[in-house]
Amino acid sequence: MHIPTEINHIKARRVVRITWKDGHVGEYPEAYLRGYCPCALCQGHGPQRRFLDVPGAVLEAIRGVGNYAVELCWQDGHSTGIYTYDYLRALCPCGRCAAERADGE
């Protein structure tokens, strides 16, 4: 299981910066996180991960869920997605992680 050591919402840049236990740092744009919301309403019930374009997505709060996930609360009232740490690490948008995902496809 991937474990973050720090999660910071940098509101001025509209990104969430996650520092992982292995030292990796990922910066996740708010729109990227909202687009990949893992809830059933956004993702459906199939195995394929999909991106939903949600114009004007603004992150209002990050709440811990046990010791395995966070809940992201959006200005539009949406907050049903539970983003597990493993899910967030798999979504990391940095160049290295994106290249690893592309190699695995």
Rosetta blueprint (number, residue, H / E / L):
1 M L
2 H L
3 I L
4 P E
5 T E
6 E E
7 I E
8 N E
9 H E
10 I E
11 K L
12 A L
13 R L
14 R L
15 V E
16 V E
17 R E
18 I E
19 T E
20 W E
21 K L
22 D L
23 G L
24 H L
25 V E
26 G E
27 E E
28 Y E
29 P E
30 E H
31 A H
32 Y H
33 L H
34 R H
35 G H
36 Y L
37 C L
38 P L
39 C L
40 A H
41 L H
42 C H
43 Q H
44 G L
45 H L
46 G L
47 P L
48 Q L
49 R L
50 R L
51 F L
52 L L
53 D L
54 V L
55 P L
56 G L
57 A L
58 V L
59 L E
60 E E
61 A E
62 I E
63 R E
64 G E
65 V E
66 G L
67 N L
68 Y L
69 A E
70 V E
71 E E
72 L E
73 C E
74 W E
75 Q L
76 D L
77 G L
78 H L
79 S L
80 T L
81 G L
82 I E
83 Y E
84 T E
85 Y H
86 D H
87 Y H
88 L H
89 R H
90 A H
91 L H
92 C L
93 P L
94 C L
95 G H
96 R H
97 C H
98 A H
99 A H
100 E H
101 R H
102 A H
103 D H
104 G H
105 E L
